[in-house]
Amino acid sequence: MLLKSFPELLMLETLIAQLGNKATVDILDYVQHGHHKFPLYSISLGSNKTDVPVLAFFGGVHGLEKIGSEIIFAYLQTIIQQLQWDEEFQARLEKSRLVFFPLVNPVGVFQGSRSNGNGVDLMRNSPVRCTGERKIFSGHRLSPYLPWYQGDPTQMEIEAEAVCKAVRTCLLQSPLTITIDLHSGFGIQDRLWFPYAYSQQPYPGLAETYAWKQLFDRTYPHHFYKIEPTSKEYVIEGDLWDYLYLDFLQTKDKKQVFLPLTLEMGSWRWLRKSPRHLFSRHGLFHPLLPHRQQRILRRHLILFDFLYRSLLNPKHWAYLDTKQKQDCYQQAMTLWHEK
């Protein structure tokens, strides 16, 4: 009965069945809501070795922004077909790992809410405290009936804990990890954000991130993404990726690299094209017209392919010599942090 009323979970479990023994599927935990238990699925493809690079996709952290989950489903559909015939893709998987967490907040997606079943915004649920000028949307502890409610950061929500545990145990043992977390709802331009969200100070991976951006710009000079620190737009308290990155700094090996990215799709563009989106619960965060939804589902495949290729060719951006790192750092500071 739950599957019939929850098409996103039905789609995910259909894809899992189609992957069969080509994937490792784990249920990280269950979230109880009402009479239903919602599974938190993770899917892994490729090598099980701990010394291979890892690329991970996260979707559905905010339930209203379900387009992120749907894009991951579309990518998985492509991969399922590639596994049947694409020998080059199969060779990539032998020396890397792909990990998918398509429904981080299943209750939120199910009930069409930004928060989880407890009214908590999972992307503001960690103990990280922000610096600088705060707005209410930076995170608050006023009431679960208001958006951006942080909950109790000293006792994180089940979904947030599951993400953190999976990242620490499944991803951050790798020498190189890239994550991308898919969201929608801010502005009219698609943005790729990186840490920090809690502070406007430059984060330690700035040089490598700038080198990655340069490589992307050269490879796809007509791409449409604005790449910047999250804090260029606003600061966030309790950001999960800040929390995981700060934790990574405490435990990392000198040669380890972790690049956490957030894709923030500019869904206000959909509103500009069709004002009737205002009258739909999902209208500000999800394309309503079928042709527009299809366009979004294929729009980011080039980015995903580049992420994977850059993961497998890290010497061009992740492992810089001293001179390259200094140059990239100075250029990054000029671009992103000098007023």
PAPA-927679 format. One record per residue: residue in one letter; x, y, z of N, C-alpha, C in turn. Coordinates in steps of 0.02 Angstrom, whole numbers, padded with zeros to 5 digits, always signed. Example, Ala and Ser with C-alpha at 12.3 -4.5 7.8 and 13.67 -1.06 7.14 Angstrom:
REM PAPA-927679
A+00660-00284+00390+00615-00225+00390+00660-00165+00390/S+00642-00112+00354+00684-00053+00357+00645+00002+00394/
***
This chain:
REM PAPA-927679
M+00042-00060+00000+00000+00000+00000+00043+00063+00000/L+00097+00063+00040+00141+00122+00043+00171+00136-00025/L+00196+00084-00060+00228+00094-00125+00181+00126-00175/K+00118+00107-00175+00069+00134-00222+00060+00209-00211/S+00065+00231-00149+00055+00302-00134+00121+00340-00129/F+00176+00306-00144+00242+00338-00139+00281+00320-00203/P+00268+00356-00258+00299+00338-00322+00375+00341-00322/E+00404+00386-00283+00477+00392-00282+00509+00329-00251/L+00480+00304-00198+00506+00243-00168+00495+00183-00215/L+00438+00182-00248+00425+00129-00297+00476+00130-00353/M+00492+00190-00378+00542+00196-00431+00610+00172-00406/L+00630+00192-00346+00694+00172-00319+00699+00096-00312/E+00647+00064-00286+00650-00008-00277+00646-00045-00344/T+00614-00015-00393+00614-00043-00461+00684-00042-00490/L+00719+00014-00482+00787+00021-00507+00834-00029-00471/I+00824-00036-00406+00865-00084-00368+00856-00155-00396/A+00793-00172-00411+00780-00238-00439+00813-00246-00507/Q+00813-00194-00548+00844-00197-00614+00920-00203-00610/L+00950-00173-00559+01022-00178-00550+01043-00248-00530/G+01001-00282-00493+01015-00350-00474+01082-00357-00439/N+01121-00407-00459+01184-00420-00425+01241-00375-00449/K+01226-00327-00492+01277-00279-00514+01289-00224-00462/A+01247-00221-00411+01252-00168-00360+01250-00199-00291/T+01278-00164-00244+01271-00180-00173+01221-00132-00142/V+01169-00158-00113+01115-00116-00086+01113-00126-00010/D+01113-00071+00026+01109-00073+00099+01051-00029+00122/I+01019-00050+00175+00971-00007+00210+01006+00020+00271/L+01021+00084+00270+01061+00115+00323+01023+00119+00389/D+00957+00127+00383+00914+00132+00442+00842+00135+00418/Y+00796+00137+00465+00726+00147+00449+00701+00209+00487/V+00656+00246+00455+00624+00303+00488+00551+00287+00499/Q+00530+00287+00560+00460+00273+00577+00420+00338+00572/H+00364+00335+00536+00319+00393+00532+00248+00367+00526/G+00208+00381+00575+00140+00354+00576+00143+00278+00579/H+00107+00246+00533+00105+00173+00531+00157+00144+00484/H+00199+00186+00455+00246+00163+00404+00318+00168+00427/K+00359+00122+00404+00432+00125+00413+00463+00137+00344/F+00501+00191+00340+00531+00211+00277+00604+00191+00276/P+00626+00152+00226+00697+00132+00224+00741+00188+00197/L+00802+00190+00223+00853+00236+00197+00903+00194+00157/Y+00894+00195+00091+00934+00152+00047+00999+00186+00026/S+01051+00145+00020+01111+00165-00016+01127+00112-00068/I+01153+00134-00125+01169+00089-00180+01241+00101-00200/S+01280+00047-00205+01351+00053-00225+01364+00012-00287/L+01403+00041-00333+01423+00008-00394+01499+00013-00400/G+01530-00039-00426+01602-00036-00439+01643-00073-00388/S+01706-00052-00381+01754-00087-00339+01737-00080-00265/N+01751-00133-00228+01742-00132-00155+01807-00116-00119/K+01861-00103-00156+01925-00088-00125+01922-00019-00091/T+01957-00013-00036+01955+00050+00001+02001+00103-00030/D+02046+00083-00075+02094+00131-00103+02073+00158-00171/V+02010+00148-00190+01986+00176-00254+01950+00241-00242/P+01948+00287-00290+01911+00350-00282+01835+00337-00283/V+01798+00380-00249+01726+00371-00241+01690+00434-00261/L+01636+00425-00300+01590+00480-00318+01522+00462-00291/A+01491+00507-00252+01428+00492-00219+01376+00545-00233/F+01314+00524-00242+01257+00568-00259+01205+00564-00203/F+01181+00623-00182+01131+00627-00129+01071+00667-00155/G+01011+00644-00140+00951+00680-00161+00896+00675-00110/G+00848+00720-00114+00790+00718-00071+00802+00737+00001/V+00855+00776+00014+00867+00799+00083+00809+00844+00105/H+00787+00887+00060+00726+00927+00072+00670+00897+00030/G+00618+00873+00064+00566+00835+00030+00531+00871-00027/L+00522+00937-00020+00490+00975-00073+00532+00978-00136/E+00597+00968-00129+00643+00973-00185+00656+00904-00215/K+00603+00869-00231+00609+00799-00252+00639+00792-00321/I+00647+00847-00358+00678+00842-00424+00749+00815-00418/G+00783+00828-00362+00850+00801-00353+00850+00725-00353/S+00802+00695-00318+00796+00622-00319+00781+00597-00389/E+00737+00632-00424+00718+00609-00491+00776+00612-00540/I+00820+00662-00533+00879+00666-00576+00925+00606-00562/I+00932+00588-00499+00973+00529-00482+00942+00466-00511/F+00876+00460-00507+00842+00402-00537+00857+00399-00612/A+00853+00457-00645+00865+00459-00717+00937+00437-00733/Y+00984+00459-00692+01054+00440-00702+01063+00365-00691/L+01030+00337-00641+01033+00266-00629+01003+00227-00687/Q+00950+00252-00717+00921+00219-00776+00972+00217-00833/T+01009+00271-00842+01062+00272-00893+01116+00221-00877/I+01137+00219-00814+01189+00172-00793+01167+00100-00804/I+01105+00085-00788+01079+00017-00797+01088-00006-00870/Q+01075+00040-00916+01084+00023-00986+01158+00019-01005/Q+01199+00064-00978+01270+00062-00993+01302-00003-00970/L+01278-00029-00915+01305-00092-00889+01295-00150-00937/Q+01247-00142-00984+01233-00195-01031+01280-00195-01091/W+01308-00135-01108+01345-00132-01171+01408-00090-01170/D+01415-00045-01123+01469+00005-01124+01531-00023-01088/E+01578-00050-01126+01637-00080-01097+01683-00028-01064/E+01685+00031-01092+01725+00084-01062+01698+00104-00994/F+01632+00108-00987+01601+00124-00923+01614+00067-00873/Q+01609+00006-00895+01622-00051-00851+01694-00051-00827/A+01741-00030-00872+01811-00026-00852+01822+00028-00799/R+01785+00084-00804+01789+00136-00753+01771+00108-00684/L+01717+00068-00683+01692+00043-00619+01742-00005-00586/E+01785-00036-00625+01833-00082-00596+01886-00045-00554/K+01893+00020-00566+01944+00058-00530+01914+00117-00491/S+01850+00114-00476+01817+00168-00440+01752+00141-00410/R+01717+00184-00373+01653+00165-00345+01604+00223-00351/L+01543+00206-00370+01488+00254-00371+01440+00236-00314/V+01418+00286-00276+01372+00274-00221+01313+00322-00228/F+01253+00297-00214+01193+00337-00222+01150+00333-00158/F+01128+00392-00135+01080+00398-00080+01022+00441-00107/P+00978+00412-00145+00929+00453-00182+00873+00483-00139/L+00856+00451-00083+00801+00475-00041+00826+00482+00031/V+00863+00535+00043+00889+00547+00111+00833+00561+00160/N+00780+00594+00137+00724+00614+00180+00659+00585+00151/P+00649+00520+00157+00591+00489+00125+00524+00515+00151/V+00521+00529+00216+00458+00555+00244+00442+00623+00214/G+00493+00667+00208+00482+00732+00178+00459+00728+00106/V+00489+00683+00067+00468+00675-00003+00397+00647-00004/F+00382+00599+00039+00317+00567+00040+00261+00616+00056/Q+00274+00660+00106+00220+00705+00127+00226+00775+00095/G+00276+00785+00053+00283+00848+00018+00304+00905+00063/S+00351+00892+00109+00373+00944+00155+00448+00953+00149/R+00472+01012+00164+00543+01025+00163+00579+00985+00218/S+00548+00983+00276+00578+00951+00335+00564+00876+00335/N+00593+00843+00385+00577+00772+00395+00513+00766+00436/G+00497+00706+00458+00434+00695+00494+00431+00730+00561/N+00488+00751+00588+00490+00787+00652+00492+00863+00643/G+00485+00886+00581+00486+00957+00568+00557+00986+00566/V+00608+00944+00559+00677+00966+00561+00705+00972+00490/D+00738+01028+00476+00775+01038+00414+00841+01001+00421/L+00848+00946+00384+00907+00903+00392+00972+00938+00373/M+00968+00988+00330+01029+01023+00309+01049+01077+00358/R+01014+01081+00415+01032+01127+00468+01033+01091+00536/N+01046+01028+00534+01037+00986+00593+01102+00966+00628/S+01159+00988+00603+01223+00968+00634+01242+01019+00688/P+01293+01003+00728+01314+01049+00782+01354+01109+00760/V+01369+01117+00696+01410+01172+00672+01374+01238+00682/R+01406+01286+00716+01378+01352+00727+01404+01401+00675/C+01362+01443+00649+01384+01489+00596+01410+01554+00624/T+01451+01587+00584+01477+01653+00601+01451+01702+00549/G+01453+01765+00564+01428+01815+00517+01354+01829+00528/E+01327+01868+00482+01257+01890+00488+01209+01833+00474/R+01166+01819+00523+01118+01764+00516+01050+01791+00498/K+01014+01753+00456+00943+01765+00442+00904+01706+00470/I+00838+01710+00469+00799+01654+00495+00810+01592+00454/F+00823+01601+00387+00834+01543+00345+00905+01514+00353/S+00947+01547+00394+01011+01517+00410+01004+01458+00458/G+00945+01453+00489+00932+01401+00538+00909+01432+00604/H+00861+01401+00637+00835+01427+00700+00810+01369+00743/R+00797+01385+00806+00770+01335+00852+00705+01359+00883/L+00667+01398+00846+00606+01428+00871+00549+01377+00875/S+00536+01343+00819+00478+01298+00816+00483+01252+00756/P+00465+01188+00763+00465+01142+00706+00410+01158+00655/Y+00365+01204+00673+00312+01224+00627+00335+01278+00578/L+00396+01302+00588+00425+01351+00542+00478+01317+00499/P+00486+01338+00436+00540+01308+00396+00608+01327+00424/W+00659+01287+00406+00729+01297+00426+00742+01281+00500/Y+00696+01244+00531+00704+01226+00602+00761+01175+00609/Q+00808+01188+00655+00868+01148+00662+00858+01084+00703/G+00808+01083+00746+00802+01028+00792+00856+01031+00845/D+00873+00974+00873+00924+00970+00925+00989+00946+00893/P+01037+00991+00880+01099+00970+00847+01144+00925+00889/T+01129+00920+00955+01168+00874+00997+01142+00803+00992/Q+01084+00795+00962+01055+00729+00950+01025+00730+00880/M+01067+00720+00830+01046+00729+00761+00992+00679+00741/E+00953+00698+00691+00899+00656+00666+00926+00592+00634/I+00884+00541+00632+00904+00476+00605+00932+00483+00535/E+00899+00523+00493+00921+00530+00424+00989+00564+00419/A+01000+00616+00459+01064+00651+00458+01119+00605+00485/E+01104+00568+00538+01154+00521+00565+01171+00467+00514/A+01122+00444+00477+01134+00392+00427+01181+00418+00372/V+01169+00481+00350+01213+00510+00299+01284+00515+00326/C+01292+00541+00387+01359+00550+00415+01394+00483+00424/K+01359+00433+00448+01390+00368+00458+01411+00338+00392/A+01369+00344+00341+01386+00316+00276+01446+00352+00245/V+01448+00419+00251+01504+00456+00222+01569+00437+00257/R+01567+00431+00322+01628+00415+00359+01653+00344+00344/T+01607+00297+00340+01627+00227+00334+01634+00204+00262/C+01593+00231+00218+01593+00207+00148+01632+00251+00101/L+01641+00315+00118+01671+00362+00071+01739+00387+00093/L+01744+00409+00155+01804+00445+00176+01863+00400+00194/Q+01856+00336+00181+01915+00292+00184+01954+00296+00118/S+01923+00325+00068+01953+00329+00001+02005+00385-00002/P+02055+00378-00047+02103+00432-00056+02073+00495-00087/L+02019+00486-00125+01986+00542-00159+01911+00530-00159/T+01874+00578-00133+01801+00574-00129+01771+00638-00156/I+01723+00631-00202+01681+00687-00224+01609+00670-00208/T+01574+00716-00176+01502+00707-00165+01465+00764-00198/I+01404+00749-00220+01361+00802-00247+01291+00792-00219/D+01265+00843-00188+01200+00843-00154+01153+00887-00194/L+01098+00860-00219+01055+00895-00267+00996+00929-00232/H+00991+00995-00244+00937+01035-00216+00907+01080-00271/S+00851+01112-00254+00822+01161-00300+00789+01216-00259/G+00778+01274-00293+00739+01325-00259+00772+01392-00248/F+00834+01403-00270+00867+01466-00256+00885+01501-00322/G+00854+01558-00335+00872+01600-00392+00853+01570-00459/I+00880+01599-00513+00865+01576-00580+00925+01542-00614/Q+00982+01540-00579+01042+01510-00608+01062+01448-00569/D+01083+01396-00605+01108+01336-00572+01176+01351-00541/R+01183+01332-00478+01245+01345-00442+01277+01280-00418/L+01343+01279-00417+01381+01226-00384+01415+01258-00324/W+01392+01239-00265+01418+01267-00203+01467+01219-00170/F+01515+01246-00135+01562+01206-00096+01572+01241-00029/P+01602+01207+00022+01611+01237+00088+01652+01302+00085/Y+01644+01345+00135+01601+01332+00192+01533+01364+00183/A+01482+01336+00219+01418+01369+00224+01412+01408+00288/Y+01448+01388+00340+01440+01420+00405+01483+01483+00413/S+01531+01493+00369+01579+01548+00377+01602+01573+00309/Q+01618+01637+00306+01644+01665+00244+01719+01659+00237/Q+01751+01626+00285+01823+01615+00278+01836+01561+00225/P+01892+01564+00190+01908+01513+00140+01920+01445+00172/Y+01895+01393+00139+01904+01326+00168+01969+01295+00143/P+01996+01245+00178+02063+01219+00162+02070+01188+00093/G+02015+01167+00063+02018+01137-00004+02010+01187-00060/L+02020+01250-00046+02006+01303-00095+02048+01295-00159/A+02112+01282-00153+02155+01277-00211+02133+01220-00258/E+02119+01162-00228+02098+01105-00268+02031+01117-00301/T+01986+01151-00265+01921+01166-00294+01927+01214-00352/Y+01971+01264-00345+01981+01310-00400+02013+01274-00460/A+02060+01230-00448+02090+01192-00503+02037+01148-00537/W+01992+01119-00498+01937+01079-00527+01892+01124-00570/K+01876+01184-00545+01836+01231-00583+01870+01250-00648/Q+01934+01264-00646+01971+01280-00707+01967+01224-00759/L+01975+01163-00735+01971+01106-00780+01901+01101-00811/F+01850+01111-00771+01781+01110-00796+01769+01166-00847/D+01793+01226-00830+01784+01283-00875+01818+01272-00943/R+01878+01242-00941+01914+01230-01004+01881+01175-01045/T+01856+01124-01010+01826+01067-01045+01757+01084-01073/Y+01718+01122-01035+01652+01143-01056+01646+01219-01049/P+01675+01256-01095+01678+01330-01088+01609+01363-01091/H+01558+01326-01113+01491+01355-01118+01443+01328-01065/H+01471+01298-01013+01427+01273-00960+01392+01331-00925/F+01337+01315-00890+01293+01367-00862+01295+01370-00786/Y+01343+01337-00754+01345+01337-00681+01385+01395-00653/K+01360+01424-00600+01399+01472-00561+01430+01434-00503/I+01496+01433-00500+01532+01394-00450+01559+01441-00397/E+01541+01430-00334+01559+01477-00281+01550+01445-00213/P+01580+01474-00161+01567+01450-00092+01494+01463-00074/T+01464+01418-00036+01395+01428-00015+01385+01495+00020/S+01433+01515+00060+01427+01575+00101+01427+01639+00059/K+01442+01635-00005+01437+01695-00047+01365+01719-00051/E+01317+01674-00042+01246+01693-00046+01217+01704+00024/Y+01229+01658+00070+01208+01666+00140+01243+01614+00182/V+01245+01626+00248+01276+01577+00292+01222+01531+00321/I+01241+01469+00334+01196+01419+00359+01225+01390+00423/E+01183+01381+00473+01204+01348+00534+01183+01275+00532/G+01229+01231+00550+01212+01160+00553+01218+01123+00487/D+01252+01152+00438+01259+01120+00372+01294+01052+00379/L+01264+01000+00351+01292+00933+00357+01360+00927+00323/W+01369+00960+00266+01432+00953+00229+01489+00990+00263/D+01474+01046+00295+01524+01079+00337+01545+01032+00394/Y+01494+01002+00426+01507+00957+00482+01552+00899+00462/L+01536+00868+00404+01575+00811+00381+01644+00833+00358/Y+01649+00892+00327+01715+00915+00305+01760+00931+00364/L+01732+00964+00415+01772+00980+00474+01794+00916+00509/D+01751+00866+00509+01769+00802+00538+01824+00769+00497/F+01819+00774+00431+01870+00747+00386+01939+00777+00399/L+01941+00842+00413+02005+00876+00426+02040+00848+00487/Q+02000+00823+00535+02029+00797+00597+02060+00728+00588/T+02038+00692+00537+02057+00621+00530+02093+00605+00465/K+02097+00651+00419+02120+00635+00352+02195+00620+00351/D+02213+00577+00303+02282+00567+00285+02305+00627+00243/K+02369+00640+00242+02395+00699+00206+02376+00699+00132/K+02370+00639+00103+02357+00635+00031+02283+00630+00014/Q+02240+00627+00064+02169+00621+00051+02139+00688+00028/V+02092+00683-00019+02057+00742-00044+01982+00728-00041/F+01944+00777-00016+01871+00772-00011+01842+00836-00040/L+01802+00829-00092+01769+00886-00124+01693+00877-00119/P+01661+00909-00069+01588+00905-00063+01555+00963-00102/L+01514+00946-00150+01479+00995-00191+01404+00991-00179/T+01372+01048-00186+01298+01051-00184+01275+01082-00249/L+01232+01047-00285+01201+01074-00345+01136+01107-00324/E+01133+01172-00330+01073+01210-00313+01041+01233-00379/M+00990+01197-00400+00957+01214-00464+00915+01276-00456/G+00922+01322-00504+00886+01386-00501+00815+01378-00523/S+00772+01354-00479+00703+01337-00498+00658+01398-00506/W+00681+01458-00485+00640+01517-00497+00633+01530-00572/R+00678+01502-00611+00673+01507-00684+00609+01474-00709/W+00589+01419-00677+00528+01385-00696+00467+01428-00680/L+00471+01464-00624+00417+01509-00604+00411+01566-00654/R+00467+01593-00676+00466+01648-00724+00432+01627-00789/K+00444+01564-00809+00415+01540-00871+00341+01521-00863/S+00322+01503-00802+00253+01482-00791+00231+01503-00721/P+00201+01564-00714+00181+01589-00649+00132+01545-00610/R+00099+01499-00646+00052+01456-00610+00087+01408-00561/H+00154+01404-00566+00191+01365-00517+00177+01389-00446/L+00160+01454-00439+00147+01482-00373+00089+01447-00338/F+00044+01417-00377-00016+01388-00349-00009+01313-00337/S+00051+01287-00345+00065+01216-00333+00111+01210-00272/R+00098+01159-00232+00140+01148-00172+00213+01139-00191/H+00226+01104-00247+00294+01091-00269+00319+01143-00320/G+00276+01192-00336+00290+01235-00393+00355+01274-00391/L+00376+01295-00332+00437+01334-00327+00500+01291-00330/F+00491+01225-00325+00549+01181-00319+00550+01125-00370/H+00498+01119-00411+00493+01062-00456+00461+01084-00521/P+00489+01064-00580+00458+01081-00644+00392+01044-00652/L+00339+01080-00669+00273+01049-00672+00258+01020-00742/L+00279+01054-00795+00263+01031-00862+00307+00973-00882/P+00279+00921-00914+00319+00862-00931+00381+00876-00973/H+00375+00921-01023+00433+00934-01066+00489+00969-01026/R+00469+01011-00978+00519+01046-00938+00552+00998-00889/Q+00513+00951-00862+00542+00902-00818+00592+00857-00855/Q+00575+00837-00916+00621+00796-00956+00686+00833-00969/R+00680+00898-00982+00740+00938-00995+00785+00940-00934/I+00756+00947-00874+00795+00949-00813+00828+00881-00800/L+00792+00827-00815+00819+00760-00802+00880+00745-00844/R+00887+00777-00902+00946+00764-00943+00997+00822-00939/R+00978+00877-00908+01018+00938-00909+01086+00929-00876/H+01090+00888-00824+01150+00884-00784+01193+00822-00798/L+01176+00785-00850+01214+00724-00865+01287+00740-00884/I+01298+00796-00919+01366+00816-00936+01407+00829-00873/L+01376+00863-00825+01410+00875-00761+01428+00809-00727/F+01381+00762-00725+01394+00698-00692+01451+00661-00726/D+01451+00663-00793+01505+00629-00829+01572+00662-00815/F+01573+00729-00812+01635+00764-00796+01659+00748-00725/L+01612+00747-00678+01631+00729-00610+01665+00661-00608/Y+01638+00614-00645+01666+00547-00645+01735+00546-00678/R+01742+00581-00734+01806+00583-00769+01859+00620-00728/S+01839+00673-00695+01888+00709-00653+01908+00668-00593/L+01862+00626-00568+01879+00581-00514+01934+00532-00534/L+01931+00510-00597+01979+00460-00621+02044+00492-00647/N+02046+00558-00652+02105+00593-00676+02124+00648-00627/P+02139+00630-00565+02148+00680-00512+02212+00720-00516/K+02262+00696-00552+02326+00731-00553+02320+00800-00584/H+02266+00812-00621+02256+00877-00654+02224+00929-00608/W+02202+00908-00548+02170+00957-00504+02176+00940-00430/A+02175+00877-00412+02172+00859-00341+02241+00854-00309/Y+02291+00837-00348+02358+00828-00321+02405+00879-00354/L+02408+00938-00324+02447+00993-00351+02515+00997-00317/D+02565+01019-00355+02629+01032-00323+02625+01100-00286/T+02677+01116-00250+02675+01176-00208+02661+01240-00248/K+02693+01247-00305+02684+01307-00346+02613+01310-00374/Q+02589+01255-00400+02521+01253-00426+02470+01269-00372/K+02481+01242-00313+02433+01254-00258+02434+01327-00237/Q+02492+01358-00234+02495+01429-00216+02460+01472-00269/D+02473+01457-00332+02442+01496-00386+02366+01489-00385/C+02342+01428-00378+02270+01416-00377+02238+01450-00316/Y+02272+01447-00259+02245+01478-00199+02238+01554-00208/Q+02289+01586-00235+02287+01658-00246+02232+01678-00295/Q+02225+01640-00348+02173+01654-00398+02104+01643-00368/A+02097+01591-00326+02034+01577-00294+02016+01633-00245/M+02064+01657-00208+02052+01711-00161+02029+01774-00198/T+02060+01788-00254+02041+01847-00294+01970+01839-00320/L+01952+01779-00342+01886+01768-00371+01831+01767-00319/W+01842+01734-00263+01788+01719-00217+01790+01757-00150/H+01847+01780-00129+01851+01806-00061+01876+01877-00054/E+01902+01907-00106+01924+01976-00101+01868+02021-00127/K+01851+02071-00087+01796+02116-00106+01820+02167-00156/
***
